[in-house]
Amino acid sequence: YGFINTCLKSLVVEKYGEETWEKLRLQAGVQDSFLTFEVYKDEITMQLVDKACKVLGVPADIVLREFGKYFFEFCKRSGYDHMLRTLGGNLYEFIENLDALHSYLSLSYQASFGFVCFFPQEMNAPSFRVEKNEDGSMHLHYYSDRRGLCHIVPGIIGAAALDFFNIEISMKIVNQTEEEEERTGKKEHIVFLVTQKPLFPCKERNEFSSSSQCLVDSAKQIENQLNKEDLEKAKNTNGERGNSVCPVKKSHWKTLRGIITLGKGKLLRGFDPVYPKSLWIDTKTFCNGLPFHMVFDKELKVKQAGVSIQKIVPGLQTMGICLDQYFRIVHPEVPFTISSIQKFINSQFVFQTRREMMPESWRERPMLELRGQMMWMEPLQCMLYLCSPLLRTLHELEERQMHIADIAPHDVTRDLILLNQQRLAEMELSNQLERKKEELRILSKHLEEEKKKTEALLYAMLPQHVANQLKEGKRVEAGEFKECTILFSDVVTFTNICAQCEPIQIVLMLNSMYLRFDRLTTVHDVYKVETIGDAYMVVGGVPVPVPTHAERVANFALGMIMAARGVQNPVSGNPIQIRVGIHTGPVLAGVVGEKMPRYCLFGDTVNIAARMESHGVPSKIHLSSSAYQCLKYKNFEITERGEIEVKGKGKMHTYFLIRNRSATENEIMGRP
């Protein structure tokens, strides 16, 4: 289920960050989010675990153990806390009832999704069997048809033991079988040795375990003391009588009764069941009252069956037939023998009718499944199977042409079917909302991406702070900049080239050149004002004033000359030549127009920079005297051109920028 993958994502994000999860999921090739009740392929979870080991550099057993601990906390946060706490009063009962929890959740979700069972029922969920040892330890049997996931179990069980029962446990693998014989359909059988010790004093334990465990601990201490006293009395008696008598140890319940009997022998707590001398119920009433039950012996021969199961499986009316002829065991996946059933007697058993043994009218229907518990009757050497139909919805009831009346009034299966029908409707609504939420998340993500593209395009046309003001509907006031450096460039003999080429060739040439120039604006952090035909205009120190505006524009100009060598003249086939002019001075800058607004510069500085370009020399960078003053002490090599006549300005003293003495060509071009 998506719940498992969501938990794994939450673990990685919480402990290692969003970037680590993004890297992990990209390597695994999986989506970013998962729907809680959606069934996903096993390969997705396996891939995530495998890539987590590689990305985090942690062995698989440690990753799985940590995941197990986190999964327990994740389940608690997801609303399963009370359900888990009430499974048992101690760790043994807790583990013993895990399969029952899975069975319940299977009924609720139409697939087995639970505390330790990560996969749908049709995928053969793992199962558990626990055995007590005389020294207080336990052997936990873990059955799974997936290899390599067993290390999750110590993480989950350890976290549950610590949280629910305040005990610290250690789990060690003592046996591992690849081809499982006890459970058919399971490829792996792992046996863990579980040893435990109290972590806190008895009085500090939580409500679910404190009172009962303290009582048992106290009982054991008093019982040991009583046994010692009994032994001493026995010894004294033996000494007097001269013969050997082995003292009889008091039973556990007798000891408890002795502890809690006060005053005139009033029993405050404790319970001894009372059984009648004979069973006060006749056979007919028993079979009608428990319509779904069967009794069979060691040879699996049916001795007795309830009336409803007889109605569905008429073959059971012939007493003495073998049960395995009409049913197969679906869960737990064990051979249909009395010894296998006795070994897993604490598990819930699910039987399914065999299609070939059913009446013709049943052949086309889904086969009936029964779920219940096994009880071994030692005096009769027979097994009692108390069960109910395993039905989840009214639809399943109708498919088998059964009715609520076929189920005994005392059987809660009636209520479960009706309640689960409502729950499934709520789950479907929840699933729809979750899908819509996921769709909105994806749309929102796409919208954010498109917004970024739009903003990038807008910021390419206008300065970012100006664009933001326009988006907010504010008026952009013109700003005065006391000093900035402006650059103009154009292509030498551009008019002649246009006259001799196809328009598309001109477009391709200019595009190739401008792409190179645009990249350099980013390298040297200058602002591109506009392009008109072959003219390219940039400014340094506008819209954000900086003291190094002249150096930035000068380095950009050197890069332009180098970049132009890589652009081919479509007429001659030789590299194109450009003229570059630079001037430093004050400007006024602002946005003009509402339709296709432009950020424009105004002032005589713009005119002089344009004159520097038009009076320049091919493949040279022409500097005005003010630009020279800004650069002469900045480690640039500059040569004097002298006085020239500038249209509209008269005579001006100008210079040529040759190179930057402190920067390499790669640094100028922004290459690594």
C-alpha positions, 0 to 999 in steps of 0.5 A, a space after each residue: 500500500 501507498 501507506 508503506 511508501 509514504 512512511 519510508 518517504 517521511 523517514 528519509 525527509 525527517 532524518 535526512 532532508 528533502 534533498 536526500 529524498 529527491 535524490 533517492 527517489 530519482 535514482 529509484 525511478 519512482 513518483 514523489 507521493 503515494 496514495 494511502 490506500 492505493 496498491 503499488 508494486 513490491 518493486 517500488 518499495 524494494 527499489 526505495 530500500 535498495 537506493 536508500 542503502 546506497 545513498 545513505 551508505 548504510 547496510 540494509 539490515 540497519 536501514 530496515 531496522 530503523 524503518 521498522 522503528 519509524 514505521 511503528 511511530 508512523 502507525 501510532 501517529 496515523 491513528 492506530 495507537 489504541 488498536 495496537 495497545 489493546 492487542 495484548 497485556 504483555 509482549 507475548 499476547 501482543 505478538 500472538 494477536 498480530 495475525 488477528 489484527 491483520 485479519 481484521 484489517 483485511 476485512 476492513 480494507 479488502 486487503 491485509 494492511 496492518 502493523 507488520 504486514 506491509 503487503 496486500 493479502 493476495 500477495 501473501 502477507 508475512 505471518 507470526 508464531 510465538 513460543 514461550 521458553 522455560 527461561 522466560 525468553 521466546 522464539 518468534 517465527 516469522 514467515 514471509 514469501 519475500 526474502 531479505 525483509 526480516 530485519 524490519 521485525 526487530 525494529 517494530 517489535 522492539 519499539 512496541 515492547 519499549 513503548 507499550 510494556 516498558 521493556 527492552 528486548 534483544 532479538 537474534 536470528 537463531 534459524 533461517 530456512 530458505 524453503 519453508 516446509 511448515 507454511 506452504 507458499 512462504 519462501 522464508 522462515 526466520 526464527 528469532 530468539 527474543 530475550 527481555 528485561 525490565 527497563 523501568 521499575 514496576 511503578 513507572 510502567 503505563 496503565 496497560 501493563 503495570 497493575 497486572 505485571 506487578 501482581 504477577 511479579 509479587 505473586 512469584 516472590 511470595 510463591 517462592 517464599 511459600 514454597 521455601 516454607 513448604 519445603 522446610 515443613 516437609 523436611 521437618 515432617 519427614 524427619 519426624 516420620 522417617 520417610 521421604 515425601 516430595 512437597 507439592 508445589 502450589 499452583 499459580 492460581 492458588 498462590 494468587 488466591 492466597 495473596 489477595 484473600 483478606 478478612 474472612 476469606 473474601 476473595 478480592 480478585 481471582 477467578 476459578 471457572 465452574 463447569 456443569 457436570 453435564 452439558 445442558 444443551 441438546 445436539 439440535 439446539 447446538 447445531 442451530 445456535 452455532 450454524 457455522 461450526 465443524 468438529 473433526 478428528 485426527 483423520 480429518 473426518 467430520 463428526 459434526 457440522 452446523 446447519 448453515 454450513 450443511 446447507 451451503 456444503 451438502 456433502 457435510 451431511 454425510 458424517 465421516 467424510 474427510 474435511 480436506 475434500 471439501 475445504 482448503 486452508 487459505 490462512 495460515 498457509 499450512 498443510 491440511 493435517 491435524 499436526 499443522 493445525 495444532 502447531 498454529 492453533 492460536 492463529 485464525 484459520 480461514 477455510 475456502 470451499 473447493 469449487 469441484 465439490 460444490 453443487 452445480 448451482 454454486 459452481 459459477 459463484 465466488 467460493 465461500 470463505 470461513 474464518 474462525 478459531 480452532 479448539 482442541 478437545 483432548 478428551 474427545 481427541 477432536 478439533 472444534 472449528 468455530 467460524 463465521 462466513 468471511 464477508 466484507 460487504 453486502 455485494 459479497 453476500 449477494 454474490 454468494 446468494 446468501 442473506 443476513 438471516 443465514 448468519 446467527 443473530 449473535 454473530 457480529 459478522 452481521 454488524 461488520 458487514 453493515 458497518 463495513 459497507 458504510 466504511 467502504 463508502 467513506 474510504 472511497 470518498 477519502 480516496 477520491 479526495 486524496 486523488 483530487 488533492 494529489 491532482 491539485 498538488 501536481 497542477 500547483 507544481 506545474 503552475 509554479 514551474 510555468 510561473 517561473 518560466 513567465 517570470 524568467 521571460 519577464 525579467 529578461 525584458 525588464 529589471 526584476 524590481 521594476 517587473 515586480 512593481 508592474 505586477 503589483 500594479 504600482 507606478 514605476 518612477 524614473 530614477 537618476 543614476 549619477 554614474 554608469 557605463 554604457 556600451 554600444 556595438 554593431 557589426 562592421 559592413 552589416 548593410 552590405 551583408 544584408 544586401 548579399 544574403 537571404 533574410 534567414 541567414 541574417 537572422 541565424 547570424 545575429 541569433 548566434 552572436 546575440 546568444 553568445 553576448 547574452 551569456 556574457 551579460 550573466 558572466 559579468 553581471 551587466 544589464 542588457 538594455 536592448 538590441 536594434 538590428 545589429 546594434 547591442 546595448 548594455 549598461 553597468 551600474 543600472 538598475 542596481 548601482 555598483 562601484 565597479 560598473 566600468 570594469 564590468 562593462 570593459 570585461 564584457 566588451 573584451 568578451 564580445 570581441 572574443 565571442 565574435 570570432 566564433 560567428 561566421 560572416 555568411 558572405 565571406 565565410 570569415 569571422 564577423 567583425 564588430 565595433 564597440 564604444 564605451 562611455 561613462 556618465 550620468 543617465 535617467 532610467 525609467 519605464 516607458 509605455 504600457 503595451 510592450 513596456 521598455 526600460 529605457 535610458 535617457 541623457 547625453 551619456 547615451 548619445 556619446 556612447 553611441 558616437 564612440 561606437 560609430 566612430 570606432 575601429 573594427 575589432 577595437 573597443 573605443 573608450 571616451 575620456 571619462 571611461 578611460 579615467 574610470 579604468 586607467 588604474 584598474 589593471 587594464 592595458 589601454 592605448 591612446 588614440 588621440 583627438 578625433 572629430 565626433 559628430 555633434 560633439 566636436 573634438 574628443 580625446 579617446 582611447 582603445 581598450 586592449 586587454 585585462 592584464 589580471 584576467 585570462 581569456 577563460 575568465 573573461 569568457 566565463 569558461 571553467 
